[in-house]
Amino acid sequence: MKKFISILLVLVLIFTLAACTQEGEENPVDTGTVEGESPADGDEEQAQGVTDTEILVANSAATSGAFAPVGVPFISGIESYFDKINEEGGIDGRTIRFIHQDDEFDPIKGKAMLANFIEDEKVFAIVGHFGTPVVGATIQDLKDAGIPAVYFATGIGQLYNDNAVGEERGIFPVQPIYKTEGQIMVARAVGDFGAEKIGVIYTSDDAGKDLLWGAEKKADELGVELVVEQVAAGATDVSSAVTTIKNEDVDFIIGAAIQATIPTIVKELAAQGVDKDVITTYVNVAPVIAEAVVNEISGNFDVYGNGWVSFEGERADALAEYAEYTPEYADNAYAMTGWIAAHFFTEGLRRLEGTITWDKYMDALESEPLNNPFGGQIDFGNGLRAGTQEMNLSKIVHDDLDGLWEVVKPLQSIEGILGN
């Protein structure tokens, strides 16, 4: 079980390190008028990709090359979940047909494949849009087309929106987004540790900036003070930033940096005699990080990290069902996330009655929170597009040299953390 959690917690890092965040580019996809493929009651037409017997969905993902070990099981997880649904009779008698193309993690290929899915194949939705470079290059194309896109295998800040309307509505992220996690970090500092003055050491890359954005947003809402210092991503000397944080006598520290930099920050805090606890992003909750810093922090301060999955209680039953349908990937975190992606897409369909349109599908996803089979609830209501909104809390075990993290707080929303 520990193996499942450790692998899943670091998933987004794979995509984040592969490429810098890219803004949507020119040449948007022109889909023309969307016409239904099947007659509907009254004047309303079915959305493209919907017939009386099936619903067609698609994605592109790297199933060859360096990212094949991620893409292949991810696609298998999606296919396995849809196989389960189809074996159960589909959704209101319609089977879900999933088509996939290998984009090799190439944004140019991914862009062309997305256009083909929308314009030529005329799919109903994109399920499991894969990887930072492809998502960054095509996010505006999705918006321009108006097609629903459920689950993104990346956590880039472009996905975050707290009031999605118009062309923004079709974007439905599930994986953690750093902008949301930054808010959760401040909520933890205040709600769990009583902090009133919080130090933030963030990296100059997109991950660090997005975490800082979230931290500043929540700190402003809660009326707490932030002391902010920037370091270069991958920096080997962070002494100046740590000295400033130390001299400001903060109550708690946020390490807004991913794996390449966080050990350096933590070790320097220990070297300068700082005794304030630290929280970092979920992508750092891995044995390699704990092993790197446990000797320095032991007896001095604790290092905490967020998490977005859990396998106890009903989730253990969900895990058993997943393993039944994906025996070759029973302990593969990437296949689990594909399963999660297909689950969220399907739950939206379950809420629909009558004619299936894009607008009605989006309304269905927004109508009430959905449960992650291996995690907490996600709420898309009122235009919220924040990805995972419930996270648990782990900390490094001081007397274990094998990189052990132990869960100390359950999955909670920001409101739950703050006791509201």
N, C-alpha and C positions, 0 to 999 in steps of 0.2 A: 504493500500500500504506500509506504514511504517513497518507493521508487516512482509510482504514478504521480504523486504530488510534486516531487522534485523536478521531474521532466516537464510537467504541464506548466508549472509556475514560470519557467524560463522560455516558454514558447515564443512570445512576442520578440524577444531579443534576437532570434534568428532572422526575422524579417527586418527589424530595425537596423541592425548592423550592415545589412546587405546594400543599402543605398540611402542617400539623404532624402528627406521629404521633398516631394516635387509638387508644385502647384499645377492645377489643371491647365492644359495647353489649348492652343487654338485648334481649328478644324473640328468642331463638335460634331457628334453623330447626328445626322438628320434622318429621323425615322418616318417623317411624313405623317399622314393620318393613320392612327391605330384603328384597324378594322377587326371586328370579331370574326372568328373562324366558325362559329356555331350560332344559330339563331337563338335569340333570347326572348323571354316574355316581355311584352310591352315594347317600348321604343329603345330600351337599353340593350347594348351589344356586349357580348363577352369581350374581354381583353384578348389581345393576341396571345397565342400559345395555349389557349383554352378551347377544348372541344368537349363534346358530350362524354368522351371516354378517357381523356388524359389531360394533364397539365405539363407543359414542356418548360424545363428550366435548364440553366447551363452555368458553367464557369470555365475559365482557363487557369491553369496552374502549372508550375514547373514539375513535370514528371520525368524529366531527363536532366542530365547535368548535375551540377554541384548541389542543387536543392531538391533533387529527386528523393532523398531519404526523408524529406519533410512532405513534399507534394504527393508522392505515391500513397502513403498511408492516409493523408488528409482526404484525398479523393475517395479512397476505399471506405473511409468512415461515412462520407456523404452517401455513397452508393449503398452501403449496408443499411443505413437507416431507411432510405427510400425502399429498399427491398422488403424490409420489415413492414412498412406501411402498405406496400402493394400486396403483400401476402395476406394482410388483414382486410383486404378489399378496397384499399385506396381511401380517398376522401370523397364521400358522397358518390361512390361508384366510379370516380376518376382515378386512374393510376397516375403516378408522378414519373415522368420520363426525364432522365438527367443526361445531358450531353456535355462532353468535356474535350478541351483541346490543350495541348502542351505548349505553353508560351515560353518555356525555358527561362523564366524570370526576366524576360526581356520586355521592357515597356512598349517598344515599337510593335512587337508581335502581339502583346496583350491588347494594345489599342485596336489593331486590325481585327483581332478575334472578337473583341467586344462588339465592334461594328457589324461583323458577320452574324453574331448571335441575335442582335436586335433587328437588323435590317433584312437579313436573308432567312435565317432560321425562325425569326419572329417568336422568340421565347417569351414566356410570361414574366420571368424574373431571373436575376443573377443570384446564385446561392454560393457563398464562400469565396468572395472576391479575394484574390491571393497575392500577398506580398507588397511591401512598401513601394518599390519602383513602379509596379504595374498599377496599383491603386492610386498612387500619386499622379500618374500620367492620365488616368481615365476617370477620375472622380467627377470632373466637370461633364464628361461625356454622358455619364449615368444621369446626372441632374438634367442635362439638356434633353435627353430622351424621355425622362419621366418614368423610367422603368424601376420597379422596386428592386433593391439590392439588400439582401439579408446576410449578415455576418461578413466581416472583413478580417482576413488573416494578417493583421497589422494593427498598431495602436496609434497611428499618426494623428496629430492634432486636427488635421483637416476634417476628420470625421465628427468632431465634437460640435454640437449645436444645442442650445437650450431653448430654442424657439423655432424649430424647423417648419417653414411654411413654403407654399409654392413649389418650386423645383427642388427645394431642399428636403421635402418630405420623404422621398423614396429611399433615403439612406438610413439603414438600420444596423448600426454597429453593436456587437455583443462583447468581443474581447475587451479587456481593460484599455482605456485611453488615458494617456499620461495626464491630460488636463483634469480628468476626473480624479485620478489617483492623487494628484497634488492636493486637491480639496480634502480627500479622505485623510491624508497625512496630517493636515492641520487639525482636522476634527479629532483625530487620535491624540495629537499633542495636547489639545484643550480638554477633551472629554475624558481621556484615560490617564493623563499625566498632569492635568491642572496647569498647563503652561500658559503664561501671559506674554512672554517674550521668547520668540522662537528664532533660532539661527537657521539659515538656509545656505548650504553650499551647493551650488548648481554648476553643471557643465555647460559649455558654450554651444553644444550641439542641440539638435531639435528635441531630443528626449529631455535634457536638462531644462531647456526653455519652456517646454510644455508643462513639466512638473512645477516649475516656478509660477507659471501663469495660474495654474490651479491653486497653488498655495496662496498666492496674493489675493485671488478672488475670495477664497474662504476666510482668510485673515481679515480682509476688509469687512466681510459680512459679520464676523464675530467680534470685531473691534480689538484684535490682538496685534501686537507689534512684531514685525519681521526684521531681522538683521540679515541682509543678503550679501553674499560674496560669490563671485564667479571664478571658476578655474577652467582651464582648457581641458577638453575631452582627452583622456589618455595622459594627463599631466603626471609627471613623476615628482614634482615639487609643488605642494599645496600649502606650504608653511605660512605664507603671508595671509591667506584666507583663513586658516585655522587660528592664527594669532588674533585676527580681528574678532572672530566669533568668541574666542576665549575672553578677550578683554571686555567684550560687551556683556559678559556674565548672563548669557541667555539661560532659559529654563530647560530647553529641549532643542534638539538639532535634527533637521531634515537633510539627509544626504541625497540630493536630487541628481544622481549620477548612476549610469549603468555600469556593468561589470568591470570594464577596463579601468575605471577610476575609483570606484568606491573603496577598494582595499587601501589605496593610498591615502584617502581622506581619513578613514577610520584609524589607520596606524599613526597618522600625524596627530590626530586628536589625542590618542593615548600617549604619544611621545611628549606632547606639551602639557600633560597632566590634566587634561579636561576630563571631568567626571560626569558629564551630562549624557543622558541616554540619547540614542540615535535611532531614527526610523529611515528606511530606504525602500525603494520600489520593489515590487514583487519579482521582477526579473532577476534580482540579486539573491532571492531566497533559494540558494542552491548550495550543495556541500562545498563546492570549490571556494565560494566566498567565505563561508564559515571557517574552513580550514586555514584560509589565508590570514584571518585576523583574530582567531580565538585566543591565541597566546597573549596578544597585546591587550585585549579587552578584559580578560579574566580578572575578576576582583576589582575592576575599575568602573566599568559602565556596561549597559546592555545595548545590543544592536537588534532592532526589531525590523520586520519586513511584512508587507501585505501579502495576501494570497486570495485567489478567486475561485478555488475549487475545494470540495470537501466530499468525502466518500462514506460518511457515517449515516446511520438511520436509513431513511428511504433512498438516499443516494447510493447506498450499498446495493439495493435492489436494482437501481438503474444501471449500476456498473455491471452487475451480473447479466442483465439483459443485453447490454452492449457486448460483453464478452461472448455471449451465445451467438450473436450475429457476426462477430468479427474475430473468430478464434485465432486467425493468423496474426492479429494485431491486438490481442487481449491486453497487453501491457504497454501499448504504444500511445503516447500522449497526443501525437499529431492526428492519429485516427480518431481519438476521442473528440478532438476539436471539430473534425469533420462531422462526426455524429451530432455534436452540439449545434453546428450550423444548420444541418438538415432538420433537426428538431425545431429550432426557432422558426424556420420557414414554414414548416408543416403546421405548427400551432396557429399561425395566422390563418391558414386555410380552414382549419377546424371551426373557426368562429364565423365563417361566411355562410350566408344562406342565399339561395337564388342566383342571380346573375353574378359572375365573377368579373370585376373590373379592377383596374389598378387602384383607383380611389377607394373603393370599398375594401380592398385588401389592406391598404394603409390604415383606413379607419379601424379595421379589425385589430391590427397590431397595436394601435394606440388606445384601444378601448379599455384595457386593464393590464396590469403587469403580467409578465410571463416568467415561468420558472425555468432556470437552467437545471437540467437533470443532474449535473454535478456541481451545482453552485447555488447562488441566491437568486432573487428576483431581479428582473430588468424592466423598467418602466419607460415606455416610449410615449406616454401620454403628454398632451399639451405641447407637442413638438420637441420633447426632450430626446436628444441623441447623444447619450453620455457613455455608452457601453456599459460594462459591469459597474453596478452601483452598490453592491454589497461585497465586502471583503473581510477576511479574517486576519488575525495578527499572530505572527510567529516570532520567536526570538532564538538567537544562537545559544546553545547549551555550553556553558563555560567549561565544564569538566569533561567534555567529549571532544577528542581530537580528530574524529572522523567526519566532521562537518554537519553535525546534527542541529536541526532547527525543530523546536517544539511549538505547537499551537497553544497560545495562551488566551486568545479571545476568539469567539465564534464569528461566523459570517454576520456582518451588521451593516446597515445603511448609515449614512452620515447622521440622520435623525436619531437612529438607535444609539450610535456612539455618543452623541451629545445628550442622550437621555430624554429626547423629546418624543 
